[in-house]
């Protein structure tokens, strides 16, 4: 049996149906025995009646014993639905009086006190025989005759089969109805599991909160409790992992600050050209390390399960975006990039964590300023949309090929040939933070077909 | 000018000390919070650069004790944590400024200059920016020693820009600063003053840059041009 067929429903059905089938078989055997017995009794009784009927018509006239029945009546007696009945009337000393001449001989031990039944063979067929000794008192004659009647067994077998069918068929139907009831009941009984499954499959990956237990039946609760226990341990492990990343990044910051400071100092001492080239490379590497450390920290904070200290609050996205953009002006100017802000809205209320949202915009601006060529333009906008607001960061830099626009949201993915050194965590952070705000982050090309527009679409504050 | 550096990372402490000495500050330092507390209790400095994560006594505790003794010396806190809670805590305890590691050295130097200037409030009211000098108290500006003809409002705009040189000043802030000179100053009026000011400063090489949608910025002489 394939693994896929091991459903609970099938298993329950199998476990219920198999014993039922065994019980039904046993019951059929018992039924068969009962049916056979009652059929034998009924047929035997009827056979005996026939024997009596014949016996009562034995008359004696002038010392001659004979059957006082017209041929037609005898035939009526002999013919039955199960076939012909044979008979034999003999005298006390065993002499043939009347009947079927080659009647099977009676067993020797037969005493004929009362009715006697036995099986024999007549004309090559199995027959049931009854023999009875009957008194004959007629015309002064007083004595006994033996009347024997035989009939084919085929009729009995037929009847027994029919009785058996009538008894077992309703049982089989009952079993089938029981199976249907089980099938349906299992479905009904498993409904709490289906709702649990729905609850789990519609859940966001960042939601590690316990599953509701109150609605579930007693039998499902241990499962839910175990799952909740696992969820609890999972979120603890996740939190521990994020704490570790955050701690590691924090620990790295001080030595990186040291390297950075020393690097800037040595570059001020106008070293020889050769050394200067090397130092420039070292400085780039330091910058990259700095960025990676900061991004690791952001990511650890943005991920689900991170114990974010700051809560969600109503805030003005226009103001937050303008302030954050303002902080980037010196860096943009030092790269000769024209950074600007634009918003048709005076204010845009969203629910969010201001710290994380600033972090998100920082990452978008970092990408835009880093990858746009000197002399380029970067513009941050907050604009209304159908049901919410959209934050965009547009640049007229080299742009990102359409095929790669989804991949750049993955961690450590870098667009080839961009020249600038990044570590590819920025957009992963943007997406994490957007997700945790119910917002959607995507990339498109700029209005003129070149450059990049990063869009973060926010739902309106409730 | 005496600066006291409390930083337990020797590489960073050395880098800071050497850069500040190069800018003619007298620099002392320690790597130990307890010792820092002891030194700060007995000596006077013009600025303290304080790391938060210190052995024995953490930076916040050193700061708390310093302020409890009534010292008003400017304190620049350095920290590896940029969580908002940490920043707020530092400022609540009486820090004057806050830098997250790793920082750019010029940024630190600018903050140091600003803090020392603020610490000497009541002293000189002269601010210089390249060849440009502004006497806040005397309400006069000179360019390479030559007096610059500026209206009161132009001078007001220049003052705000110079006090925040290298940083963006938005129109609302400018309007707020100018408010009180007379009736309300609208954004269009601000544009006019900036335009006039820009023309008068043109020969000096000092430029006022318009930052789209954000405001104006007085470029540092180093990257002006």
Interface residues (C-beta under 8 A of the other chain):
Chain A: X250 X251 X253 X254 X255 X256 X257 X258 X259 X260 X261 X262 X264 X265 X268 X290 X293 X297 X309 X310 X322 X325 X326 X329 X330 X333 X334 X338 X339 X340 X341 X342 X343 X355 X379
Chain B: X9 X10 X11 X12 X14 X15 X16 X18 X19 X22 X51 X53 X78 X80 X81 X82 X83 X84 X85 X100 X101 X102 X103 X104 X105 X106 X166 X167 X168 X170 X209 X211 X212 X213 X214 X215 X217 X219 X223
